[in-house]
Amino acid sequence: MTTLDALHEAIDSLKTAGIETAVTDAEWLLEDVVSLLRHQLYLQNRPLTDKEIIRYRTSIKRRCNHEPIAYIIGSKTFLDWEFVVDTQVLIPRWETEVLVNEVCKHSCQGWGVGIEIGTGSGVIAISLAKILPHIKIYATDISPAAIKIARLNAERLGMSDRIVFIQGDMFSVLSGLGLEGSVDFIVSNPPYILSKEMKSLPQDVRDFEPKEALDGGEDGLDYYRKIISNAPNYLVPEGYLTFEIGLSQAKSVKELMQECFFNIQIINDLCQRERVVLGQVRRMCSLD
Ligand code: GLN
């Protein structure tokens, strides 16, 4: 069996299983198994070893079951870096790159410390540490498994000494570190799906990604409320709070922020959907 034969067989199986992206998925998974670039799969058309055939068929079977590619190959590219992922963490989304870019746009030389709430695989904290070489980040997540993966990613990307990963519930594990009133920015891509919409998510997401990373409570805003009420205790006056948000949440999140934040901005993603909300904490709300 050559690479082309394997591709044809895989594309047939994926199409039968109702996978819409059958061709690109088949190519992607084969690239991973045989360590060739996409065009080489076609140009070299080399025979597969028995081991490669077994591995490829196993991958295709998992994909036919709607498991996301990132979990099958165990990694996902985000901005310029490759992150290790498994089913204990959300797969990094390109939309989240907008969030990272916005934090960077508002950063300044004077920035020293940031917080990320709900770090998952660590993509946001690690990308920010890469782009802003002068900052230190405290990143929390309630899931011990997520913290383990985030630490692994930070180590692989050489950012371990710049990020402190702490397992625990949101801000609770940050008290006692002397961070109150001294943090320049807080960033989060919290769970924001409405509980009642969880069961109508695409099968790839619903059956494989961690529910705790997705479910934002009855109106999807549970975590925004908690973060918005805690953030002022940590931020320096006029420090930034930046969120990723779900569809149609911009207005509600803005309203929640209005009491203690000013200069609130809503930023669209590349599909022109409202994706990021950010604001600066009012002096009267922050610990001076
Ligand atoms: N911060 C991680 C990400 O953006 C995880 C977010 C989450 O689990 N809700 O991918």
Residues whose N, C-alpha, C, O or C-beta is under 5 A from the ligand:
A	BS01	LIG	L90 I91 P92 T96 G118 T119 G120 S121 I124 N189 P190 P191 A213
